[in-house]
C-alpha cells in the first residue's frame, strides 16, 4: 500500500469538513468527498469514494459533478483491455483562489 492512500474497502470517516473544505464552502457529502480525494495519492473511482465515505453512489456522483464544475476535481479515464465501460477516475485539482 502506498503512503497516504486509503485502501479501497476501508471504512474511514470523512464526514468532518477539513479546514480547506470549509474555506471552499463545502459541506456534507461534498466536503467528505473532497477530503477523501485530497487524501489520495492516485486517482480513484466513484465506487472507491462511496465505500470510503459511506455515502451512496448517487450522492457521490452529485458531489463529484459539483466539485468538477467548480474546478476542484478532475475526471480521467483508465484504459482497460477487453470489453466494458472504462471507469472514471477522480482526483483533486489545485483549488482556484478564494475571494
N, C-alpha and C positions, 0 to 999 in steps of 0.2 A: 504494500500500500504506500502511495506517495504521501509525503508530509503535507498536511493542510487539506487533504481530500478526505471527505467522509464517505466510507464505502456505501454503495447502493444497498438499500435494505436496512440500514442502521437508523433507528428512530432517534432523532435529535430534535430538541425543541428550539425552533427558530421563531417563536411567537413574539418575543420581546424585540421591539424595533431597536436596531443599533443607533448610535448617535448619528451616523451618516444617513441612515434611513429616515430618521426624524428630521434632519436638516433638508432632506429631499422631499419632505412632506409625504412620506409613505406610511401607511398604517395597515393593520390587519394582515391579510394574506399577502398583499403586495410587499409589505415590509419583510415578512418571513421569507418570501421567495427571493427578494433582493439580498437579504442577509445570507441565505444559503448559497446563492450564486457567487456572492463576493468571497465566500469561504473556500470555493473550489479552485483548484489549480488547472483544471481542464474543463472544457465544455461538458455539459450534462444534458440528459433528456428530460422532458417534462415528467415522465414516469419517475425518474430519479428524484426530482424535486418533490413530487407528490408523496412518495414514500418517506422522504426525509422530513418533510414538514407536517405530514399528517392531514393535509388538505386534499380534497377530492380533485380529480383531474380537470373538471370544468372550471373550478376556481383557480387552479394553477394556470390553465390556458388563458383565462381572462387577465390574471395578474401578469403573465409573461407578455401578452399582447400590449397591455398598458405600459409596461416597462420598455418594450421595444418602441412604441410610439413616442415615448418621452426621451428616447436615445440612451436609456440606462441599461438595456440588454440587447444583445445581438444574437441573431439566429444564423446557424450554419448547418451544413448537411454532411452526414457521414456517408462516404461511398461504401456500399456493400457489394459483395459479389453475390450473384444469384438474383432471385426474384423478390418482389415485395417492395413496399414503400420504404424509403430511407428515412430514419428518424431525424427530426430536427434536433440540433444540439444548441444549447443556450449557454451564454456566458455574459458577465457584466462588461460594460464599456466604461470608459472614463466618463464620469458624470459631467454634464455641462456646468458652467459656473453658476453659482447661486445668485439670485437677485436680479 
